[in-house]
């Protein structure tokens, strides 16, 4: 199992829209094969920073999700939400 930690920085005037988009993406993810769990975090120091931690059965399954038409639909127009590119990192689950 892997965990994918992604940091997003919403434009200051798009925070609520960005949260809704990420929630919609999370709902779409939850229907994908190999999806585990998802947590969303809002930075206390920077309210434009929205981070998610999603678990998947494997790198291959996560890669398939990233290439899926369902993800493309869920994230359509995302470029307008962000003040800078997202950063993500994959982790091997220890527990």
N, C-alpha and C positions, 0 to 999 in steps of 0.2 A: 504494500500500500504506500502511496505517496501523498504528500501534502503540498499544495501550491499556494504560496503566500504572494498576493498581488497588492501593490499599493497604487491607488489612483488619486490624482489631484484634480478635483473639480474646479471649474471656473467659479469665482465667488458668487456670481449671479445664477449659477446653474446647480447649486448643491442639491436641492430637493429633486430636481429632474435627474441628476446623476444617481442619487440613491435609488430612485424608482427604476431607472434603467438597470442598475446592478441587481436589484431585487428581481426584476423580470428575467434577467440572465440566470440568476440563482434558481428560479422556478423551472426554467428550461433545462438547466443542468440536472436538476433533481429527477428528471424523467429519462436521462441518458443512462445507458448501460454502464456499469462500473462506477457510478457516482457513489460517494460515501456520505459526507456531511459538509456543511458550509456554515461558517461564522463570518459576521461582518463587524468591523471595528471602525469607530470614528475617533480620530485623534483628539485628545483633550487640548493639545497645544495648537493644532491647526485644523479647524473644522472642515477645511476643503479636502483634507486627506482621509480617504475612505479605503480601508484595507479589507481584504477578504482572505480567508483560509479555507480551502476546499480540499477534501480528500477524494482520491480516486484509487481504483484497484491497481493501476499500473500507468507508466509513462505512455504506453501505446494507446491506452484507452483515453487518456487525457488529450493526446495528440489528435485522436479521432474526433473528440468533442470540438477541439479548436478548429478543425477543418470542416465541421458539419454545417449544413444549411440552417439547422436550428439555431446555432450560435450566431450565424450571420444575421438572422432575423432579429434575435434578441438584442444584438449590439448595433443594429442599424442606426446610423447617425451619432454614434458614440464620439467621434472625433470632435464634434461641436461642444461636448461636455467638459473636455479636459484642458487644463492649463499647461500640462506637460505630459509626455508619454508615461504610460504605466510601467512600473517595474515589477517583475515577478521572479520568484525563485522556487525551485522544486526541492523538496526534502524527502528523504526516505523516512518512513515512520519508524520510530524506535520501539513503540509499545504495541 
